[in-house]
């Protein structure tokens, strides 16, 4: 029997085959990695597009909300303006009879021997100026305004002084009268029993009261 000897370079062939297999495996791996990268990039781009779409939707909704907020602010301003007008009208409607009540109360509570020269109202503040035969008459007026009228409160004497009043048509020999000129302030009640409410603002209005007692 004759032995067979393989003289071919099998080692070189095996090495070449391994190189080819390695190259093929490397190419396959590179191809798969490239495909994977492409798929990942596509997925990321898709997510980015979705997020951009959401952001655009949110921006559009925010713009709508801003417009609605501005409209609401405008409506609130209009409502506040209407409420202010309504309050002014109601105040005028409620307080239009206050001067009449004040005059009526003064007629009732001005004591004998006291003469009111003028009455001035500025918002809640009422200023009375007049003449009295004595200090006691002024005290009686303060007491009446503090305790006996539902329309005035917190009367306060501002000034009182003795004056000499004479009649220009009288005889020169006739002596002049000695009186006390006074000035006092009082406040119109805001929560009275008759529901007078807030008084009407009458800035600079002066009313002469020609009722002597």
C-alpha positions in Angstrom: 0.0 0.0 0.0 1.4 3.3 -1.1 0.9 6.2 1.4 -0.6 9.5 0.1 1.2 12.7 0.9 -0.7 16.1 0.5 1.8 18.5 -1.0 -0.8 21.4 -1.3 -0.2 24.4 1.1 -3.2 23.6 3.2 -2.1 25.8 6.0 -2.0 28.8 3.6 -5.4 27.9 2.2 -6.8 27.6 5.7 -5.3 31.0 6.6 -6.8 32.6 3.5 -10.2 31.0 4.2 -10.1 32.4 7.7 -9.2 35.8 6.4 -12.1 35.7 4.0 -14.4 34.6 6.8 -13.1 37.4 9.0 -13.6 40.0 6.3 -17.0 38.7 5.5 -17.9 38.8 9.2 -16.5 42.2 9.5 -18.5 43.4 6.5 -21.6 41.8 7.7 -21.1 43.4 11.1 -20.4 46.8 9.5 -23.5 46.4 7.4 -25.7 45.4 10.4 -24.2 48.3 12.4 -24.9 50.7 9.6 -28.4 49.5 9.3 -28.9 49.7 13.1 -27.5 53.3 13.1 -29.8 54.2 10.2 -32.8 52.8 12.1 -31.8 54.5 15.3 -31.3 57.8 13.4 -34.7 57.4 11.8 -36.3 56.6 15.1 -34.6 59.6 16.7 -35.7 61.9 13.8 -39.2 60.6 14.2 -39.2 61.4 17.9 -37.7 64.8 17.2 -40.4 65.5 14.6 -43.1 64.4 17.0 -41.7 66.6 19.8 -41.5 69.5 17.4 -45.1 69.0 16.4 -46.0 68.9 20.1 -44.1 72.1 20.7 -45.8 73.8 17.9 -49.1 72.7 19.2 -48.3 74.0 22.6 -47.1 77.3 21.2 -50.4 77.6 19.2 -52.4 76.8 22.3 -50.4 79.3 24.4 -51.1 82.0 21.8 -54.8 81.2 21.9 -54.7 81.3 25.7 -52.8 84.6 25.6 -55.5 86.0 23.4 -58.2 84.7 25.6 -56.5 86.1 28.7 -56.3 89.6 27.1 -60.0 89.3 26.2 -60.8 88.3 29.8 -58.7 91.2 31.1 -60.6 93.6 28.8 -63.9 92.2 29.9 -62.9 92.5 33.5 -62.0 96.2 33.0 -65.3 96.8 31.3 -67.2 95.0 34.1 -65.3 97.1 36.7 -66.1 100.2 34.8 -69.8 99.3 34.6 -69.8 98.4 38.3 -68.2 101.8 39.1 -70.9 103.6 37.1 -73.6 101.5 38.7 -72.3 102.3 42.1 -72.1 106.0 41.2 -75.7 106.0 40.0 -76.9 104.1 43.1 -75.0 106.5 45.3 -76.6 109.5 43.6 -80.0 107.8 43.8 -79.6 106.9 47.4 -78.1 110.2 48.6 -80.1 112.7 46.6 -82.4 113.4 49.7 -79.5 113.9 52.2 -79.4 117.7 51.9 -83.2 117.8 52.6 -82.8 115.6 55.6 -79.8 117.7 56.8 -81.8 121.0 56.5 -84.8 119.3 58.3 -82.5 118.1 61.2 -80.9 121.5 61.6 -84.3 123.2 61.8 -85.3 120.7 64.5 -82.2 120.9 66.6 -80.9 124.5 66.3 -81.7 125.9 69.8 -83.3 129.3 70.6 -81.0 132.2 70.5 -78.8 130.7 67.7 -78.5 131.8 64.1 -76.9 129.8 61.3 -75.2 131.9 58.7 -74.0 129.2 56.3 -73.7 125.5 55.9 -71.1 123.8 53.7 -70.9 120.2 52.7 -67.7 118.5 51.3 -68.2 114.7 51.0 -69.1 113.6 54.6 -67.9 116.8 56.3 -70.5 119.4 57.1 -69.4 122.9 58.3 -71.8 125.2 60.1 -71.1 128.9 60.7 -73.3 131.1 62.7 -74.0 133.4 65.7 -75.2 132.6 69.2 -76.3 134.7 72.1 -74.1 132.7 74.5 -71.7 129.8 74.7 -74.5 127.6 76.2 -76.5 127.9 73.0 -73.5 126.5 71.0 -73.1 123.7 73.6 -76.8 122.8 73.2 -76.4 122.6 69.4 -73.4 120.3 69.8 -75.3 118.1 72.2 -78.3 117.9 69.9 -76.2 117.0 66.8 -74.3 114.3 68.8 -77.4 112.6 70.4 -80.6 113.6 68.8 -80.2 113.2 65.0 -79.7 110.1 63.0 -78.1 112.0 60.1 -75.1 113.7 61.8 -72.4 112.4 64.1 -69.2 113.5 65.8 -69.8 117.3 66.0 -66.7 119.3 66.8 -66.4 122.9 67.7 -63.7 124.6 65.5 -63.8 128.2 66.8 -65.9 130.5 68.9 -65.3 134.2 69.5 -67.1 137.2 70.8 -68.1 139.8 68.2 -70.0 143.1 68.1 -72.8 143.3 65.6 -74.5 146.6 64.9 -77.2 147.7 62.5 -76.0 150.1 59.9 -79.5 151.7 59.7 -79.8 152.1 63.4 -79.2 155.3 65.3 -75.6 156.0 66.1 -76.4 156.2 69.8 -77.8 152.7 69.8 -75.4 150.2 71.2 -74.4 147.2 69.1 -75.2 143.7 70.1 -72.6 141.4 71.6 -72.8 137.9 70.1 -70.6 134.8 69.8 -69.5 133.8 66.3 -68.9 130.1 66.0 -67.8 127.5 63.5 -68.2 123.7 63.9 -67.8 120.5 61.9 -69.9 117.3 61.8 -70.0 114.2 59.7 -72.9 112.7 57.8 -73.6 109.2 59.1 -72.7 106.4 56.7 -74.8 103.6 58.4 -77.9 105.4 59.7 -81.2 103.8 60.3 -82.8 105.4 57.2 -80.2 103.8 54.9 -78.7 107.0 53.7 -75.4 105.4 52.7 -72.5 107.4 51.4 -73.2 111.1 50.9 -72.9 112.7 47.6 -69.7 114.7 47.1 -70.6 118.3 46.9 -67.2 120.0 46.8 -67.3 123.7 47.4 -71.1 123.9 47.8 -72.2 126.5 50.3 -75.8 126.9 51.5 -77.0 129.9 53.5 -79.4 129.0 56.2 -81.6 132.0 57.0 -83.6 130.6 59.9 -83.1 132.5 63.1 -84.6 131.4 66.4 
